[in-house]
Amino acid sequence: MKMAMKQLSCKSFAKLNLCLHVINRRDDGYHDIQGIFHIIDLYDTIMFKINEGDRVNLHTSDRNLMNNDNLICKACRMLSQKYNLKIGMDITLEKKIPLGSGLGGGSSNAAVTLHAINRLYNIQLAKDELLTLADQLGSDVPFFINGGTAYVSGKGNIVKKVSSNPKFYILIFPGFSISTKYIFGNISEKHYCKPHDLNGLLESEHNSFEEVVLKNYPELIQTKYWLSSFGKVRMSGTGSTLYIEFDSYESAIEANKEIGSRYRSKMVSSLESYDIFS
């Protein structure tokens, strides 16, 4: 198989959940969801460099990520087995998306790895083939194959692009990570939502996980209360990131001066176009 190039630097973008409804628990143990997912301009940087061996060496400053369960390593193993590839690579991950923040960092890293290996090893997989592989890696991974703004349903594997207006957000990082698996394990029927049509979802700001997260992490209630004077405070995914939406860059900058003096925060904007190789 002809190799297209030797190395590639990629941006691995985060997402916000503008709403996230859990519909029910499926027979396979997953949950059916409906939500609007939205790419923002916060990203990890991943450098892929082909080496002469047949091992994948992952380098990152975060010790918690240096294990074989890392989705980057899983994506490499999956492609290696499926396409009988000898993948020898040094991968350097520069982490900017906090772990356990509800911003999809690990899933984004996995999707970017599929794109990068597809290009580096010239496998020439089409988008729908990449989506099928992404679905096997994790529920949030398919969304990150195309990015932008999307209506996401099923267990996260049904992704339909929708258009949205540019928005600005202040992200507030409480400084601890939340296990998605733990929160999913604590959600029950009382948190489920009736299915909505697309218009209903586009107007929704509801997150089915918020009640469970606030119950388990009461310190977030205080944070949310303090932030509420700046606008509607929402939570992304299963937390721990809280965020507030703004219509203008100026109003977000202004609010972030005050918020940033009390909490670790970051102003971001939504992204409609999505070039991980830029």
C-alpha positions as a LaTeX table, in Angstrom:
\begin{tabular}{lrrr}
\hline
Residue & $x$ (\AA) & $y$ (\AA) & $z$ (\AA) \\
\hline
Met1 & 0.00 & 0.00 & 0.00 \\
Lys2 & 1.46 & 3.32 & $-1.08$ \\
Met3 & 1.93 & 5.82 & 1.73 \\
Ala4 & 0.78 & 9.32 & 0.92 \\
Met5 & 3.01 & 11.15 & 3.41 \\
Lys6 & 5.11 & 10.63 & 6.52 \\
Gln7 & 3.55 & 12.98 & 9.07 \\
Leu8 & 0.46 & 15.01 & 9.73 \\
Ser9 & $-0.55$ & 17.63 & 12.30 \\
Cys10 & $-4.27$ & 17.72 & 13.12 \\
Lys11 & $-6.71$ & 19.79 & 15.14 \\
Ser12 & $-9.10$ & 17.78 & 17.29 \\
Phe13 & $-12.05$ & 20.05 & 18.10 \\
Ala14 & $-14.40$ & 19.99 & 21.10 \\
Lys15 & $-18.20$ & 20.00 & 20.98 \\
Leu16 & $-21.01$ & 21.52 & 23.01 \\
Asn17 & $-24.39$ & 19.89 & 23.49 \\
Leu18 & $-26.93$ & 22.65 & 22.89 \\
Cys19 & $-29.48$ & 20.18 & 24.21 \\
Leu20 & $-29.26$ & 16.50 & 25.15 \\
His21 & $-32.37$ & 14.38 & 25.71 \\
Val22 & $-32.17$ & 10.77 & 26.88 \\
Ile23 & $-35.16$ & 8.91 & 25.44 \\
Asn24 & $-34.82$ & 5.37 & 26.84 \\
Arg25 & $-32.47$ & 2.52 & 27.68 \\
Arg26 & $-31.93$ & 0.10 & 24.82 \\
Asp27 & $-31.71$ & $-3.69$ & 24.97 \\
Asp28 & $-27.98$ & $-3.50$ & 24.18 \\
Gly29 & $-27.33$ & $-1.45$ & 27.33 \\
Tyr30 & $-26.86$ & 1.85 & 25.49 \\
His31 & $-29.34$ & 4.71 & 25.68 \\
Asp32 & $-31.24$ & 6.31 & 22.82 \\
Ile33 & $-30.62$ & 10.04 & 22.76 \\
Gln34 & $-31.64$ & 13.12 & 20.80 \\
Gly35 & $-29.51$ & 16.22 & 20.79 \\
Ile36 & $-28.03$ & 19.14 & 18.92 \\
Phe37 & $-24.22$ & 18.89 & 18.85 \\
His38 & $-22.10$ & 21.84 & 17.93 \\
Ile39 & $-18.34$ & 22.15 & 17.15 \\
Ile40 & $-16.45$ & 24.95 & 18.93 \\
Asp41 & $-12.98$ & 26.41 & 18.32 \\
Leu42 & $-11.31$ & 24.76 & 21.32 \\
Tyr43 & $-9.05$ & 21.93 & 20.18 \\
Asp44 & $-6.34$ & 19.43 & 21.05 \\
Thr45 & $-3.41$ & 19.15 & 18.62 \\
Ile46 & $-2.33$ & 15.68 & 17.49 \\
Met47 & 0.88 & 15.04 & 15.56 \\
Phe48 & 1.07 & 11.70 & 13.70 \\
Lys49 & 4.50 & 10.61 & 12.50 \\
Ile50 & 5.16 & 7.29 & 10.76 \\
Asn51 & 8.13 & 5.37 & 12.17 \\
Glu52 & 10.02 & 2.32 & 10.90 \\
Gly53 & 8.54 & $-0.10$ & 13.44 \\
Asp54 & 5.11 & $-1.64$ & 13.94 \\
Arg55 & 4.22 & $-0.07$ & 17.30 \\
Val56 & 2.07 & 2.91 & 18.11 \\
Asn57 & 3.81 & 5.13 & 20.66 \\
Leu58 & 1.52 & 7.70 & 22.23 \\
His59 & 3.18 & 10.69 & 23.90 \\
Thr60 & 1.16 & 13.16 & 25.93 \\
Ser61 & 1.69 & 15.34 & 28.98 \\
Asp62 & $-1.38$ & 13.80 & 30.66 \\
Arg63 & $-0.44$ & 10.56 & 32.44 \\
Asn64 & $-4.12$ & 9.51 & 32.64 \\
Leu65 & $-4.15$ & 9.03 & 28.89 \\
Met66 & $-1.10$ & 6.79 & 28.60 \\
Asn67 & $-2.86$ & 3.44 & 28.36 \\
Asn68 & $-4.17$ & 1.00 & 25.78 \\
Asp69 & $-7.78$ & 1.98 & 26.44 \\
Asn70 & $-7.08$ & 5.38 & 24.94 \\
Leu71 & $-9.35$ & 5.82 & 21.92 \\
Ile72 & $-6.42$ & 6.95 & 19.75 \\
Cys73 & $-4.73$ & 3.58 & 20.34 \\
Lys74 & $-8.02$ & 1.71 & 19.84 \\
Ala75 & $-8.58$ & 3.46 & 16.49 \\
Cys76 & $-5.05$ & 2.48 & 15.38 \\
Arg77 & $-5.60$ & $-1.16$ & 16.38 \\
Met78 & $-8.97$ & $-1.30$ & 14.64 \\
Leu79 & $-7.59$ & $-0.03$ & 11.30 \\
Ser80 & $-4.49$ & $-2.18$ & 11.58 \\
Gln81 & $-6.57$ & $-5.36$ & 12.02 \\
Lys82 & $-9.30$ & $-4.51$ & 9.54 \\
Tyr83 & $-7.01$ & $-3.49$ & 6.69 \\
Asn84 & $-4.04$ & $-5.69$ & 7.56 \\
Leu85 & $-1.79$ & $-2.67$ & 8.00 \\
Lys86 & 1.54 & $-2.52$ & 9.74 \\
Ile87 & 1.00 & 0.71 & 11.64 \\
Gly88 & 4.16 & 2.08 & 13.20 \\
Met89 & 3.66 & 5.57 & 14.45 \\
Asp90 & 4.73 & 8.15 & 17.01 \\
Ile91 & 1.70 & 10.16 & 18.09 \\
Thr92 & 2.00 & 13.31 & 20.18 \\
Leu93 & $-1.18$ & 14.60 & 21.79 \\
Glu94 & $-1.23$ & 18.14 & 23.11 \\
Lys95 & $-4.30$ & 18.27 & 25.35 \\
Lys96 & $-6.35$ & 21.46 & 25.65 \\
Ile97 & $-9.82$ & 19.93 & 26.09 \\
Pro98 & $-10.10$ & 18.95 & 29.77 \\
Leu99 & $-10.76$ & 15.29 & 30.59 \\
Gly100 & $-14.25$ & 14.44 & 31.82 \\
Ser101 & $-15.54$ & 17.85 & 30.80 \\
Gly102 & $-18.48$ & 16.80 & 28.61 \\
Leu103 & $-16.79$ & 18.35 & 25.56 \\
Gly104 & $-16.09$ & 15.08 & 23.72 \\
Gly105 & $-12.28$ & 15.33 & 23.69 \\
Gly106 & $-11.60$ & 11.59 & 23.61 \\
Ser107 & $-14.22$ & 10.95 & 20.92 \\
Ser108 & $-12.85$ & 13.80 & 18.84 \\
Asn109 & $-9.31$ & 12.38 & 19.17 \\
Ala110 & $-10.61$ & 9.01 & 17.92 \\
Ala111 & $-12.35$ & 10.51 & 14.87 \\
Val112 & $-9.25$ & 12.55 & 13.98 \\
Thr113 & $-7.11$ & 9.41 & 14.26 \\
Leu114 & $-9.37$ & 7.62 & 11.74 \\
His115 & $-9.07$ & 10.57 & 9.32 \\
Ala116 & $-5.29$ & 10.82 & 9.80 \\
Ile117 & $-4.51$ & 7.12 & 9.28 \\
Asn118 & $-6.85$ & 7.06 & 6.29 \\
Arg119 & $-4.76$ & 9.84 & 4.76 \\
Leu120 & $-1.27$ & 8.76 & 5.93 \\
Tyr121 & $-1.69$ & 5.15 & 4.80 \\
Asn122 & $-3.72$ & 6.08 & 1.71 \\
Ile123 & $-6.58$ & 3.68 & 2.57 \\
Gln124 & $-9.05$ & 5.88 & 0.65 \\
Leu125 & $-12.06$ & 5.22 & 2.91 \\
Ala126 & $-15.20$ & 7.18 & 2.05 \\
Lys127 & $-17.07$ & 9.20 & 4.69 \\
Asp128 & $-19.73$ & 6.52 & 5.23 \\
Glu129 & $-17.02$ & 3.89 & 5.84 \\
Leu130 & $-15.35$ & 6.19 & 8.36 \\
Leu131 & $-18.73$ & 6.68 & 10.08 \\
Thr132 & $-19.20$ & 2.90 & 10.41 \\
Leu133 & $-15.75$ & 2.55 & 12.01 \\
Ala134 & $-16.39$ & 5.55 & 14.26 \\
Asp135 & $-19.59$ & 3.94 & 15.56 \\
Gln136 & $-17.59$ & 0.91 & 16.72 \\
Leu137 & $-15.24$ & 3.13 & 18.76 \\
Gly138 & $-17.84$ & 5.03 & 20.78 \\
Ser139 & $-21.23$ & 6.75 & 20.76 \\
Asp140 & $-19.91$ & 10.31 & 20.28 \\
Val141 & $-17.27$ & 9.45 & 17.67 \\
Pro142 & $-19.49$ & 9.51 & 14.51 \\
Phe143 & $-20.45$ & 13.15 & 15.09 \\
Phe144 & $-16.79$ & 14.18 & 14.94 \\
Ile145 & $-16.23$ & 12.62 & 11.49 \\
Asn146 & $-18.03$ & 15.56 & 9.84 \\
Gly147 & $-18.28$ & 18.15 & 12.64 \\
Gly148 & $-20.24$ & 21.39 & 12.24 \\
Thr149 & $-23.68$ & 21.41 & 13.85 \\
Ala150 & $-25.79$ & 18.27 & 13.77 \\
Tyr151 & $-28.94$ & 16.60 & 15.00 \\
Val152 & $-27.72$ & 13.43 & 16.69 \\
Ser153 & $-29.96$ & 10.48 & 17.57 \\
Gly154 & $-29.91$ & 6.71 & 18.15 \\
Lys155 & $-27.09$ & 5.95 & 20.56 \\
Gly156 & $-25.17$ & 8.81 & 18.92 \\
Asn157 & $-24.63$ & 7.02 & 15.61 \\
Ile158 & $-27.33$ & 8.79 & 13.55 \\
Val159 & $-25.95$ & 12.19 & 12.57 \\
Lys160 & $-27.72$ & 14.74 & 10.36 \\
Lys161 & $-26.17$ & 18.10 & 9.59 \\
Val162 & $-28.21$ & 21.20 & 10.47 \\
Ser163 & $-27.37$ & 24.85 & 9.93 \\
Ser164 & $-27.00$ & 27.29 & 12.80 \\
Asn165 & $-26.06$ & 30.89 & 13.36 \\
Pro166 & $-22.61$ & 31.83 & 14.68 \\
Lys167 & $-22.61$ & 32.00 & 18.48 \\
Phe168 & $-20.13$ & 32.85 & 21.22 \\
Tyr169 & $-19.87$ & 30.97 & 24.48 \\
Ile170 & $-18.08$ & 31.25 & 27.77 \\
Leu171 & $-17.04$ & 27.83 & 29.04 \\
Ile172 & $-16.59$ & 27.46 & 32.78 \\
Phe173 & $-14.32$ & 24.61 & 33.94 \\
Pro174 & $-14.99$ & 23.64 & 37.58 \\
Gly175 & $-11.64$ & 21.85 & 37.79 \\
Phe176 & $-12.72$ & 18.22 & 38.15 \\
Ser177 & $-13.58$ & 15.48 & 35.69 \\
Ile178 & $-16.83$ & 13.49 & 35.60 \\
Ser179 & $-17.04$ & 9.90 & 34.38 \\
Thr180 & $-19.58$ & 9.62 & 31.55 \\
Lys181 & $-20.03$ & 5.92 & 32.38 \\
Tyr182 & $-20.85$ & 6.75 & 36.01 \\
Ile183 & $-23.47$ & 9.36 & 35.08 \\
Phe184 & $-25.10$ & 7.09 & 32.48 \\
Gly185 & $-25.22$ & 4.39 & 35.18 \\
Asn186 & $-27.12$ & 6.75 & 37.50 \\
Ile187 & $-29.75$ & 8.01 & 35.09 \\
Ser188 & $-33.24$ & 6.52 & 35.43 \\
Glu189 & $-36.66$ & 6.64 & 33.76 \\
Lys190 & $-37.63$ & 9.83 & 35.57 \\
His191 & $-34.93$ & 11.65 & 33.60 \\
Tyr192 & $-36.11$ & 10.39 & 30.18 \\
Cys193 & $-37.71$ & 12.73 & 27.63 \\
Lys194 & $-40.43$ & 12.14 & 25.07 \\
Pro195 & $-39.07$ & 12.21 & 21.50 \\
His196 & $-39.05$ & 15.67 & 19.89 \\
Asp197 & $-39.06$ & 16.74 & 16.26 \\
Leu198 & $-36.11$ & 18.76 & 14.95 \\
Asn199 & $-37.74$ & 22.14 & 15.58 \\
Gly200 & $-38.47$ & 21.16 & 19.18 \\
Leu201 & $-34.82$ & 20.20 & 19.67 \\
Leu202 & $-33.50$ & 23.38 & 18.09 \\
Glu203 & $-35.52$ & 25.36 & 20.63 \\
Ser204 & $-34.62$ & 23.12 & 23.59 \\
Glu205 & $-31.92$ & 23.90 & 26.13 \\
His206 & $-32.61$ & 20.80 & 28.23 \\
Asn207 & $-29.94$ & 18.31 & 29.32 \\
Ser208 & $-31.29$ & 15.07 & 30.82 \\
Phe209 & $-28.06$ & 14.52 & 32.75 \\
Glu210 & $-28.00$ & 17.82 & 34.60 \\
Glu211 & $-30.18$ & 16.75 & 37.54 \\
Val212 & $-28.06$ & 13.63 & 38.14 \\
Val213 & $-24.79$ & 15.56 & 37.87 \\
Leu214 & $-25.90$ & 18.33 & 40.24 \\
Lys215 & $-27.06$ & 15.73 & 42.76 \\
Asn216 & $-23.67$ & 13.98 & 42.66 \\
Tyr217 & $-21.57$ & 17.17 & 42.44 \\
Pro218 & $-23.39$ & 19.72 & 44.63 \\
Glu219 & $-20.52$ & 22.22 & 44.30 \\
Leu220 & $-21.75$ & 22.82 & 40.74 \\
Ile221 & $-25.07$ & 24.15 & 42.10 \\
Gln222 & $-23.21$ & 27.03 & 43.77 \\
Thr223 & $-21.18$ & 27.72 & 40.61 \\
Lys224 & $-24.34$ & 27.69 & 38.50 \\
Tyr225 & $-26.11$ & 30.06 & 40.89 \\
Trp226 & $-23.26$ & 32.58 & 40.83 \\
Leu227 & $-23.06$ & 32.46 & 37.03 \\
Ser228 & $-26.83$ & 32.87 & 36.50 \\
Ser229 & $-26.62$ & 36.69 & 36.55 \\
Phe230 & $-24.72$ & 36.54 & 33.22 \\
Gly231 & $-27.34$ & 34.48 & 31.36 \\
Lys232 & $-28.83$ & 31.00 & 31.11 \\
Val233 & $-26.26$ & 28.52 & 32.49 \\
Arg234 & $-26.21$ & 25.16 & 30.70 \\
Met235 & $-24.14$ & 22.00 & 31.03 \\
Ser236 & $-22.47$ & 20.17 & 28.14 \\
Gly237 & $-22.81$ & 16.38 & 27.91 \\
Thr238 & $-22.42$ & 14.66 & 31.26 \\
Gly239 & $-20.43$ & 17.63 & 32.62 \\
Ser240 & $-18.42$ & 19.04 & 34.19 \\
Thr241 & $-18.28$ & 22.06 & 31.84 \\
Leu242 & $-20.93$ & 24.75 & 32.28 \\
Tyr243 & $-21.48$ & 27.34 & 29.58 \\
Ile244 & $-23.36$ & 30.53 & 28.75 \\
Glu245 & $-24.31$ & 31.58 & 25.22 \\
Phe246 & $-23.84$ & 35.10 & 23.86 \\
Asp247 & $-24.96$ & 36.63 & 20.56 \\
Ser248 & $-22.01$ & 38.98 & 20.21 \\
Tyr249 & $-18.26$ & 38.72 & 20.61 \\
Glu250 & $-18.18$ & 41.98 & 22.60 \\
Ser251 & $-20.75$ & 40.90 & 25.20 \\
Ala252 & $-18.94$ & 37.56 & 25.69 \\
Ile253 & $-15.56$ & 39.28 & 26.13 \\
Glu254 & $-17.04$ & 41.69 & 28.66 \\
Ala255 & $-18.71$ & 38.97 & 30.73 \\
Asn256 & $-15.63$ & 36.77 & 30.64 \\
Lys257 & $-13.55$ & 39.47 & 32.36 \\
Glu258 & $-15.65$ & 39.07 & 35.48 \\
Ile259 & $-16.27$ & 35.31 & 35.22 \\
Gly260 & $-12.57$ & 34.66 & 34.59 \\
Ser261 & $-11.62$ & 36.48 & 37.78 \\
Arg262 & $-13.48$ & 33.84 & 39.79 \\
Tyr263 & $-13.41$ & 30.64 & 37.70 \\
Arg264 & $-11.23$ & 29.04 & 35.06 \\
Ser265 & $-13.09$ & 30.06 & 31.94 \\
Lys266 & $-12.59$ & 30.39 & 28.19 \\
Met267 & $-14.44$ & 32.25 & 25.48 \\
Val268 & $-15.08$ & 30.17 & 22.34 \\
Ser269 & $-17.13$ & 30.46 & 19.17 \\
Ser270 & $-19.09$ & 27.93 & 17.13 \\
Leu271 & $-17.57$ & 26.52 & 13.94 \\
Glu272 & $-19.59$ & 25.58 & 10.88 \\
Ser273 & $-16.68$ & 24.56 & 8.67 \\
Tyr274 & $-14.39$ & 21.86 & 9.90 \\
Asp275 & $-10.86$ & 21.35 & 8.67 \\
Ile276 & $-8.86$ & 19.15 & 11.01 \\
Phe277 & $-5.81$ & 19.28 & 8.72 \\
Ser278 & $-5.49$ & 23.08 & 8.57 \\
\hline
\end{tabular}
